Amino acid sequence: MIPARISRLLLALVLLAAVASGCATYYLGSTLRGYATVAVAPFVNQTGEPNLEFTATQETLAAFQRDGTLDVADPASADLLVEVVLQEAQFEAVGFVRRRSATANEFRYTLTARMTVTDRKTGQKLFDNRLVRGEYTFQTEGDAQQARLSAQQGVTRDLAQRLVRVIVEYW
C-alpha cells in the first residue's frame, strides 16, 4: 500500500512542477515590448464598395478586444496607432452550378489593405504600408449582388483578424 501511495504523491509533485514551470513564463497584459494600448483610426476606403470602411474599422476594433493582448484606447492616449487604407475589393466566381457552367454559385471576396502602425511616443513606423489581405468564400443560390453585400461582414472579419495577428505576432 505504501508504494502506491508514494507513487501517486510523486506523480502529483511532477504534475505540479510541470504546471508551475509553464505558469512561470506567463505574463499578464501585453508583452509587446512595452506597448499596452492601441488606437484604430477610421479606415480609408479606396475600393468603391460603399460603407466598407465602417464595417472594417468596427471588425478590427472587435478583433483587438477578442485578442486581448492590447487594450483599445483613444488615439490621444494609445501607445500604438493603426491606420488602414482599403485599396481593392475583388469578387470572383470560384464554383459553378452543375451542367450550367455560366451560372456561379460560389464566390470568393478578397479585400486588400495597406496598414501603417506608428509608435505614438517616438513617431517610429513599426509597419509602413504593410500589405494585408482578407478573404471570404461563400455560396449563394440567389442574387449575387445581395450576397456580395452580405459577405462584407465575413471578409472584413477575416481582414481584421489578419491585421491583429500581424501586429501582435510582430513581437
Summary of the structure (lengths in Angstrom):
residues: 171
radius of gyration: 23.0
end to end distance: 51.8
largest distance: 77.2
contacts: 483
relative contact order: 0.16
helix: 37%
strand: 37%
